[in-house]
């Protein structure tokens, strides 16, 4: 018997309004509708960038009306990543490949979009009508999608009153970390890591290696890991990618500190939760935290105070130093908070937090193409 789709709330939840994300029917991809799989969000200058995690695209909406009850983002435009980037697996290169990047992190810095795929393996999911033998067989099947190994930056060029991603803008190039169907320079570097290497061969939803969240601070890229969670401690990686001067369409990883290691690890005590998204606010990082495995909740937003300051070594942040700002709603099998961005349509000094959801509940949908995102005031 199917369980009811209950929604869970907490006294600290304080949703003040919503934003209708109005997607164009003509631009819907085949398969999963955009409203059912939003995984990232980045907002500025009335422009909202989004992605569905089962596509190879970015979606752009423009804020057309704002207020307590009638905020709408529409004028939908879609941009293919293949038009801007040298993808690990170009569309059509492998007819059997799943053409998705599983985008899980997005940040808009100056006139550049940074984005990252999950870098995770996936275990096949049994269907409700599968018999026992078929279900067991599917649970033994682990696959990888090469375009999940994507870490890239896209220059933005003016497009009327808005922006569009381009392959090249003057001296600026779209660039990505070199990768293929089996990994990239980051997974290669992590191959002998004492904490993370054992989890590279595990699917993301089995507490395996799974990137969900990206924030860029002064040339440093912070990647939040949904998994693994190590004895209740979540991991954030710090990278310093730069354009390769010998190949301007490639990123090269440089040590973020001393030594030769091209990444730095930060450990945060999130009470057993993993990172689901990251967002910079001033010198702090806001962390969207949720279950690392196939659970619905809890889901909360915490603040890492001073995360933007340079680190001489990896930080170890106990729970006492990670104040909880918000407890977010979640449903039973639906409404999984996946992406967040600061939201200040009037350019004020007290932005709210815009949150988008994967597996949107039917009550959140508007017709076959629109879906409501939540706007939460941020505590001071």
C-alpha positions, 0 to 999 in steps of 0.5 A, a space after each residue: 500500500 502506498 504511503 501518504 505523501 505527508 509534508 513535515 514541518 518544524 517550528 523554525 520553518 518560516 516560509 514567507 512566499 513562493 516563486 512560480 517557475 514557469 517553464 515553456 512547454 515547447 522547451 520541455 526535454 523528453 523524459 522527465 519534465 523540468 518541474 520534477 527534477 530541479 537540482 540547482 539554482 543561481 539568481 542575480 539581476 532578475 535572472 534565475 539559472 536552473 537545471 534538471 539533473 537528468 539533462 545536458 542543459 541550463 534553463 534561464 528564467 527571468 523574474 517578471 513579477 515580485 511580491 508576497 503572493 505573485 512572484 513569477 519567473 518566466 520567459 524560459 530559454 534553454 541552453 545546451 551544454 554541448 554548445 559551449 563545452 567539450 563534454 566528456 561524452 558528447 551527445 550522440 557519441 555513444 548511443 547507449 549512454 545516458 545523456 545527462 550531466 546530473 548537475 548538482 552545483 551552480 554558482 554565478 560569480 561576476 560574469 561566469 557560471 561555474 557548474 559541477 556534476 555529481 561525479 557519482 556512480 548509480 545503482 539500478 532501481 527495481 520497479 514495483 512490478 519487477 519479480 524478485 529475481 529481476 529486482 535482485 538482478 537490478 540491484 547488482 547493476 552499477 553504472 556510470 555516466 561520463 558527463 557526471 564527471 563535469 567541472 566547468 566554467 562558462 563565460 556569460 555574454 549580454 543577451 539584451 537585458 539578460 545573459 547567455 552562456 557562450 563558448 568564447 567571449 573575447 579572451 574568455 573561454 568556456 573550460 572544463 576539467 579533463 574527463 572521460 567515461 571513467 572519471 576526471 582529474 579530480 577523481 584521479 587525484 582522489 584515487 589514493 585519498 585516505 578518507 575518500 578513495 574507498 567510496 569512489 567505487 560506491 554509488 552515490 545513494 549508497 553513501 558513495 562519493 557524490 558531489 552536491 553543491 558548489 560555491 566559488 570564493 576568490 578563485 577557490 571552488 568549494 564542493 560539498 559532498 552528499 557522501 560519504 558521511 564519515 561517522 557523522 562528519 560531512 566533507 567539503 572539498 576545496 579546489 583551485 582550478 585555473 585555465 590551462 594556458 596551453 589549452 584554454 578550454 581546459 581547467 587545471 587543478 592547482 594546490 589550494 595551499 602548500 604541498 602538491 595535493 590539488 585539493 583540501 578537505 574540510 570536515 563538518 559535523 552535520 549530525 549524520 547529514 550530507 551536503 546537498 548544496 552550498 551558497 556564499 553569503 559574505 564571508 560565510 557559507 550556507 550549507 543545505 544539509 540532508 540525508 546522504 542515502 535514500 531518506 526523505 529528511 531531515 533537511 536544514 540550512 546551516 551557517 559555516 561562519 568565516 568559511 571564505 577566509 583563507 585556510 592554511 589547512 583543512 578545517 574541522 568544524 564541530 556542530 556547536 560552530 555550525 548554527 542551524 538557520 532553517 529547517 526545511 519542509 520535505 515530503 514522503 517520497 517528494 519535495 527533496 530540497 536540492 538547490 538554493 540561492 540568495 534571492 533579493 529581487 529588489 537588491 536589498 541588503 537582507 536577501 532571502 533564500 530561494 529553494 528548489 526541489 527534486 521530486 516536486 509534490 503534486 501540490 507544488 506543480 502548476 499545470 504540466 510545466 510550472 512549479 513553485 519554489 519556496 522563499 525563506 527569510 534568512 535569520 540575521 
